[in-house]
């Protein structure tokens, strides 16, 4: 073997050794991390009841209130909700209409959506 082949062999061996060391170090770092706790939610029936009551009384009362609160008429609002439902974009605790109504109300009036 000449010098050039020998240098290439040493370089490849060094690269392999350093790669294996990096893999060992990364696996040990992952093992040392604390386990991530998952978020658990308590029953939220009262909060949901208050939210639905607010939506029924303040937003879905009549057409004028619809436009004032959501900045959309009823037909446009339900087409907008249908778009979310068809694409499966909103699926948390509520149906699509209350989620979209809360979002539009919050964005349209620059308010916080909080019940206390």
LOMI-579808 format. One line per field, with one value per residue: x, y, z of N, C-alpha, C, O in turn; residue number from 1. Coordinates in pm, 1 decimal. Layout:
<atoms>
n_xx X ... .
n_yy Y ... .
n_zz Z ... .
ca_xx X ... .
ca_yy Y ... .
ca_zz Z ... .
c_xx X ... .
c_yy Y ... .
c_zz Z ... .
o_xx X ... .
o_yy Y ... .
o_zz Z ... .
seq NUM ... .
</atoms>
This chain:
<atoms>
n_xx 83.7 51.9 138.9 -77.9 -309.5 -296.8 -332.3 -592.4 -729.0 -683.7 -816.4 -1082.6 -1128.4 -1099.5 -1311.8 -1529.4 -1500.7 -1534.7 -1798.1 -1937.8 -1884.2 -2019.4 -2283.0 -2316.8 -2288.8 -2509.5 -2721.6 -2696.7 -2747.2 -3018.4 -3126.3 -3085.1 -3256.5 -3538.8 -3854.8 -4129.4 -4415.1 -4756.2 -5033.0 -5319.3 -5669.8 -5923.9 -6272.3 -6479.2 -6737.1 -6893.5 -6763.7 -6791.5 -7069.9 -7122.1 -6992.7 -7137.7 -7386.1 -7325.2 -7264.5 -7515.2 -7682.8 -7557.3 -7444.8 -7573.6 -7827.8 -7986.3 -7995.9 -7877.5 -7719.6 -7548.8 -7395.1 -7280.7 -7130.8 -6976.6 -6888.1 -6971.0 -7232.8 -7505.8 -7511.7 -7254.7 -7101.8 -7176.2 -7092.8 -6820.3 -6772.4 -6840.2 -6633.3 -6415.9 -6511.1 -6534.3 -6268.1 -6165.8 -6038.0 -6088.9 -6124.4 -6175.3 -6298.3 -6546.7 -6814.0 -6775.4 -6894.5 -6922.7 -6647.8 -6543.8 -6703.3 -6622.3 -6356.2 -6380.8 -6518.0 -6332.5 -6110.6 -6231.2 -6305.5 -6090.0 -6057.5 -6023.3 -6095.0 -6233.0 -6388.0 -6475.5 .
n_yy -118.5 216.1 550.1 728.4 567.9 457.0 682.6 753.1 529.6 554.9 795.1 727.5 536.0 694.4 873.0 697.5 611.5 853.2 911.3 698.1 754.5 997.9 911.2 750.3 940.4 1110.0 927.8 882.6 1137.8 1163.2 971.0 1080.7 1296.5 1442.6 1281.3 1388.2 1543.1 1477.3 1684.0 1705.2 1734.1 1873.1 1806.9 2000.9 2096.0 2306.1 2538.6 2504.9 2513.6 2779.5 2910.3 2826.1 2931.6 3205.6 3233.1 3168.5 3372.3 3619.9 3622.0 3451.9 3551.9 3720.0 3832.9 4087.8 4106.4 3896.4 3994.3 4219.8 4106.8 3891.7 3979.4 3872.6 3753.5 3517.9 3313.1 3324.4 3269.4 3001.4 2872.3 2912.5 2765.0 2511.9 2467.4 2430.7 2201.2 2010.7 1979.1 1882.8 2036.3 2146.8 1991.7 1957.8 2005.7 2118.9 2162.5 2270.2 2524.0 2683.4 2713.5 2853.2 3081.6 3190.8 3245.7 3433.2 3637.1 3710.5 3791.9 3985.8 4187.2 4239.0 4127.9 3943.2 3602.5 3500.3 3359.9 3445.6 .
n_zz 0.0 -82.0 34.4 -5.4 -19.1 234.5 398.4 324.2 420.8 700.6 743.0 681.8 882.3 1110.7 1075.1 1093.2 1359.4 1501.6 1427.8 1545.7 1814.4 1842.0 1805.4 2035.1 2237.9 2181.7 2226.1 2499.3 2598.1 2535.6 2705.5 2956.0 2982.4 3142.5 3183.5 2986.9 3107.5 3047.8 2957.0 3147.4 3151.9 3349.6 3428.1 3219.5 3200.6 3309.8 3224.1 2946.1 2927.4 3002.8 2794.2 2565.5 2634.6 2628.6 2353.5 2241.4 2346.0 2291.5 2032.4 1837.1 1822.5 1641.3 1291.9 1266.6 1496.0 1443.3 1225.0 1346.5 1557.5 1449.4 1208.2 970.2 753.5 811.5 612.5 494.6 719.7 784.2 551.4 575.5 810.5 714.3 539.3 717.5 850.5 642.4 569.5 801.0 1003.1 1256.4 1551.2 1849.1 2152.4 2114.1 1873.0 1530.2 1469.2 1718.4 1778.4 1556.9 1572.1 1820.3 1760.4 1545.1 1676.5 1872.9 1716.3 1554.1 1732.7 1888.0 2149.1 2458.1 2492.9 2741.5 3018.0 3338.0 .
ca_xx 0.0 129.2 105.9 -208.3 -411.9 -288.8 -393.3 -735.5 -777.7 -684.5 -921.2 -1211.9 -1139.5 -1120.7 -1448.1 -1621.4 -1487.7 -1598.1 -1943.0 -1990.7 -1878.8 -2127.9 -2408.6 -2321.7 -2312.3 -2647.7 -2814.3 -2688.3 -2816.7 -3162.1 -3165.1 -3076.7 -3363.6 -3653.8 -3973.7 -4221.5 -4546.8 -4864.7 -5131.6 -5449.3 -5773.7 -6031.7 -6402.8 -6499.2 -6876.9 -6944.0 -6705.1 -6855.4 -7207.8 -7118.4 -6951.5 -7251.1 -7487.1 -7280.6 -7281.9 -7657.3 -7745.1 -7490.7 -7402.0 -7668.1 -7960.7 -8053.8 -7904.1 -7802.1 -7617.6 -7451.6 -7303.2 -7206.5 -7038.0 -6886.9 -6846.6 -7016.4 -7373.9 -7522.7 -7475.6 -7108.5 -7049.3 -7193.9 -7003.8 -6687.5 -6767.9 -6843.1 -6496.7 -6337.1 -6561.6 -6499.6 -6124.0 -6129.5 -5937.6 -6121.5 -6184.3 -6125.3 -6405.6 -6672.2 -6834.7 -6703.8 -6956.4 -6879.4 -6505.5 -6525.6 -6767.6 -6535.2 -6238.5 -6417.2 -6551.3 -6208.1 -6030.0 -6305.6 -6320.6 -5963.9 -6086.8 -5981.9 -6207.6 -6217.3 -6502.1 -6432.0 .
ca_yy 0.0 339.7 648.8 788.7 471.2 442.6 803.9 740.5 427.4 614.1 898.0 658.3 474.9 803.7 922.5 597.0 615.2 976.6 898.0 608.9 827.1 1096.7 838.5 708.8 1061.0 1151.9 835.1 905.6 1263.8 1136.4 892.9 1162.7 1395.5 1411.2 1247.9 1499.2 1513.9 1513.0 1773.9 1643.5 1834.0 1840.6 1823.5 2140.3 2112.6 2438.4 2636.6 2487.1 2561.1 2926.2 2950.7 2805.0 3030.5 3333.9 3230.6 3171.2 3499.0 3738.9 3617.2 3387.3 3602.1 3756.9 3861.4 4210.4 4070.9 3813.1 4079.7 4304.8 4032.1 3803.7 4048.1 3790.7 3717.4 3376.4 3223.8 3322.4 3202.4 2856.3 2824.2 2913.5 2649.9 2391.3 2450.5 2369.8 2066.8 1922.3 1952.1 1822.7 2120.6 2176.5 1876.7 1954.9 1972.7 2174.7 2148.3 2370.1 2656.1 2763.9 2746.4 2958.5 3202.2 3248.3 3300.8 3554.7 3740.4 3755.0 3865.3 4101.8 4291.3 4249.1 4101.4 3812.9 3510.3 3441.5 3370.5 3428.8 .
ca_zz 0.0 -84.3 136.3 -33.2 21.3 378.3 453.1 299.5 513.9 833.7 744.7 687.7 1014.5 1205.7 1054.0 1148.0 1504.7 1550.5 1407.4 1649.2 1941.1 1841.2 1826.4 2174.7 2318.2 2159.2 2291.4 2643.8 2625.6 2530.3 2823.1 3076.3 2986.9 3226.9 3104.3 2968.6 3161.1 2958.2 3014.2 3170.3 3167.6 3441.9 3363.4 3180.7 3161.9 3348.7 3132.6 2815.9 2937.8 3000.9 2659.8 2475.5 2673.0 2573.9 2208.4 2208.9 2382.9 2239.2 1892.5 1747.2 1853.7 1516.3 1181.6 1292.8 1595.1 1371.3 1147.5 1439.4 1641.7 1374.9 1085.1 857.4 762.3 847.0 501.4 483.8 839.5 775.3 445.1 635.2 901.7 631.7 487.9 825.1 878.9 530.8 571.1 929.4 1065.1 1396.0 1619.2 1986.3 2245.9 2066.2 1729.3 1452.2 1473.4 1833.0 1769.9 1456.7 1623.9 1922.6 1692.9 1471.9 1775.0 1935.2 1618.3 1505.0 1833.7 1960.8 2289.7 2509.7 2501.9 2872.8 3108.9 3477.9 .
c_xx 87.6 73.0 -35.2 -321.8 -414.3 -355.0 -545.2 -798.4 -785.9 -795.2 -1059.1 -1232.9 -1166.3 -1263.5 -1549.9 -1618.4 -1557.1 -1750.2 -2005.7 -1989.0 -1991.5 -2262.8 -2423.8 -2352.4 -2456.6 -2745.8 -2810.9 -2756.7 -2966.8 -3208.7 -3167.3 -3191.0 -3477.0 -3772.2 -4070.8 -4358.8 -4653.0 -4964.4 -5262.3 -5550.3 -5880.1 -6164.5 -6431.5 -6643.2 -6928.4 -6889.6 -6768.7 -6999.7 -7212.6 -7082.2 -7067.4 -7362.2 -7451.9 -7302.3 -7428.8 -7719.5 -7685.7 -7464.3 -7511.5 -7811.3 -8040.4 -7949.6 -7818.9 -7689.8 -7509.1 -7348.0 -7219.9 -7100.3 -6935.1 -6831.9 -6876.9 -7167.3 -7384.4 -7476.9 -7323.9 -7046.1 -7060.2 -7115.0 -6860.4 -6670.7 -6765.9 -6704.9 -6407.3 -6379.5 -6521.3 -6352.1 -6076.2 -6027.8 -5964.2 -6191.2 -6130.3 -6238.6 -6542.4 -6692.8 -6775.6 -6762.7 -6916.7 -6731.9 -6481.0 -6586.7 -6680.7 -6412.3 -6272.4 -6451.7 -6425.0 -6125.0 -6100.0 -6314.0 -6195.6 -5987.6 -6029.7 -6105.4 -6197.1 -6341.3 -6452.5 -6546.9 .
c_yy 124.0 437.4 705.2 694.3 454.8 562.6 798.4 638.9 482.2 719.1 833.2 595.5 581.4 857.0 826.0 599.9 738.7 971.5 809.4 677.3 929.5 1028.8 796.4 829.1 1107.9 1058.7 852.5 1035.5 1241.2 1062.1 977.9 1262.1 1346.7 1374.5 1367.0 1458.3 1556.8 1601.1 1697.9 1753.9 1783.7 1851.5 1971.0 2168.1 2252.5 2546.5 2627.2 2537.2 2713.0 2977.7 2938.3 2905.4 3168.1 3338.9 3239.5 3307.8 3619.6 3736.8 3563.6 3433.9 3635.2 3797.2 3985.4 4182.5 3984.9 3899.6 4166.3 4228.5 3952.4 3865.2 3965.1 3773.9 3566.9 3281.6 3212.2 3247.8 3050.6 2795.7 2813.5 2793.0 2518.7 2361.9 2383.7 2226.0 1969.3 1884.7 1890.9 1903.2 2149.4 2057.5 1869.2 1912.6 2015.9 2141.2 2270.7 2510.1 2738.2 2802.0 2860.9 3088.5 3269.2 3312.0 3431.5 3668.1 3797.0 3839.6 3993.1 4216.4 4312.7 4234.1 3966.2 3727.9 3434.6 3463.1 3348.6 3450.9 .
c_zz 0.0 19.3 117.5 10.4 173.3 447.1 437.2 395.0 655.8 846.4 755.9 825.7 1121.6 1196.1 1114.9 1300.7 1562.3 1534.6 1514.5 1785.3 1949.6 1864.6 1971.5 2264.1 2303.1 2230.1 2443.2 2682.7 2627.2 2655.0 2948.5 3089.3 3075.5 3138.7 3100.9 3021.3 3060.9 3031.6 3029.7 3197.5 3263.7 3367.5 3337.3 3140.7 3192.7 3255.4 2994.1 2817.4 2930.9 2861.6 2561.3 2506.2 2618.2 2423.1 2170.2 2235.2 2311.9 2088.9 1802.6 1767.0 1727.7 1412.0 1206.3 1392.3 1532.2 1302.8 1241.0 1516.8 1561.7 1247.4 960.5 868.1 785.0 736.1 488.6 601.9 826.3 658.7 496.5 728.9 823.4 574.9 592.7 850.6 769.6 530.3 701.7 1006.6 1212.3 1459.1 1761.3 2078.7 2193.8 1919.6 1659.4 1470.1 1595.9 1827.8 1673.0 1506.7 1729.9 1859.6 1622.2 1567.1 1838.0 1839.5 1574.0 1603.1 1916.9 2111.7 2328.9 2525.8 2633.5 2955.3 3249.6 3570.9 .
o_xx 185.4 -28.2 -105.3 -419.4 -520.9 -427.0 -618.2 -909.1 -885.0 -859.7 -1143.3 -1343.2 -1246.8 -1327.8 -1645.1 -1723.4 -1630.0 -1822.8 -2112.3 -2082.1 -2052.6 -2347.7 -2533.6 -2433.6 -2520.1 -2843.6 -2914.2 -2818.1 -3035.9 -3318.5 -3244.9 -3219.1 -3506.8 -3788.4 -4090.0 -4412.0 -4640.3 -4978.0 -5309.7 -5517.8 -5920.7 -6167.9 -6410.1 -6668.9 -6999.2 -6963.4 -6796.7 -7046.3 -7297.1 -7136.5 -7092.4 -7425.2 -7538.5 -7352.9 -7463.7 -7800.6 -7758.5 -7462.2 -7540.4 -7905.5 -8150.7 -7829.6 -7701.0 -7577.6 -7391.1 -7227.7 -7100.5 -6991.0 -6818.7 -6740.5 -6814.8 -7223.5 -7284.0 -7410.7 -7271.0 -6949.8 -6964.1 -7074.4 -6788.7 -6567.0 -6696.9 -6664.4 -6332.1 -6295.1 -6478.8 -6315.6 -5960.2 -5939.3 -5869.6 -6305.0 -6047.8 -6272.2 -6643.5 -6600.5 -6730.8 -6687.1 -6879.4 -6695.2 -6406.6 -6528.9 -6666.7 -6369.4 -6200.7 -6417.9 -6412.4 -6075.1 -6035.8 -6328.2 -6195.2 -5943.3 -5992.6 -6209.9 -6157.0 -6393.8 -6393.4 -6530.6 .
o_yy 133.2 409.7 727.7 738.9 440.4 544.5 836.0 660.5 458.6 729.3 880.4 601.1 559.9 883.0 868.5 591.7 728.8 1022.4 840.4 660.2 945.3 1082.7 805.8 819.1 1142.4 1105.6 838.0 1043.4 1295.9 1087.3 949.7 1307.6 1227.4 1430.8 1436.1 1353.3 1661.2 1593.2 1634.1 1855.2 1667.6 1900.9 2055.5 2254.0 2311.8 2635.6 2729.5 2596.2 2769.5 3078.7 3029.6 2958.3 3239.2 3438.3 3310.8 3354.9 3712.2 3842.3 3624.8 3362.7 3583.7 3796.0 3987.7 4229.8 3999.3 3880.4 4184.8 4280.4 3945.4 3810.7 3985.4 3779.2 3495.9 3181.3 3102.1 3172.9 2979.0 2679.7 2718.4 2726.8 2424.5 2246.1 2291.5 2138.5 1857.6 1772.6 1851.5 1845.7 2174.4 2026.0 1782.9 1794.2 1954.1 2097.2 2364.4 2606.3 2854.4 2912.1 2954.2 3195.3 3391.5 3419.8 3530.4 3783.4 3918.4 3945.8 4096.9 4331.6 4396.2 4317.0 3885.5 3777.1 3318.2 3574.3 3244.6 3441.2 .
o_zz 74.3 83.6 216.1 70.7 233.1 545.3 528.9 444.4 725.0 950.8 832.3 880.1 1212.3 1297.8 1180.3 1364.5 1660.9 1619.9 1567.6 1864.0 2055.4 1935.6 2026.5 2356.0 2402.8 2288.4 2508.6 2789.1 2713.2 2704.9 3039.8 3200.2 3082.7 3030.4 3200.9 2985.0 2996.8 3153.7 2935.7 3259.5 3259.4 3254.8 3424.3 3056.4 3111.2 3213.3 2931.6 2719.9 2861.5 2816.9 2482.7 2414.6 2567.2 2370.8 2076.1 2155.4 2276.2 2025.6 1699.8 1732.1 1709.3 1439.8 1170.9 1374.5 1564.4 1320.4 1217.5 1539.4 1601.2 1185.5 856.2 977.5 778.7 763.2 473.6 585.5 854.2 666.1 465.5 726.9 862.4 563.8 561.1 870.1 798.9 495.0 713.3 1069.9 1287.0 1424.0 1791.3 2083.3 2227.3 1851.0 1725.5 1484.7 1579.7 1868.9 1703.2 1486.3 1729.7 1900.7 1637.6 1540.7 1854.4 1876.7 1558.2 1562.1 2007.3 2191.1 2243.6 2568.3 2636.0 2961.2 3279.0 3692.5 .
seq 1 2 3 4 5 6 7 8 9 10 11 12 13 14 15 16 17 18 19 20 21 22 23 24 25 26 27 28 29 30 31 32 33 34 35 36 37 38 39 40 41 42 43 44 45 46 47 48 49 50 51 52 53 54 55 56 57 58 59 60 61 62 63 64 65 66 67 68 69 70 71 72 73 74 75 76 77 78 79 80 81 82 83 84 85 86 87 88 89 90 91 92 93 94 95 96 97 98 99 100 101 102 103 104 105 106 107 108 109 110 111 112 113 114 115 116 .
</atoms>
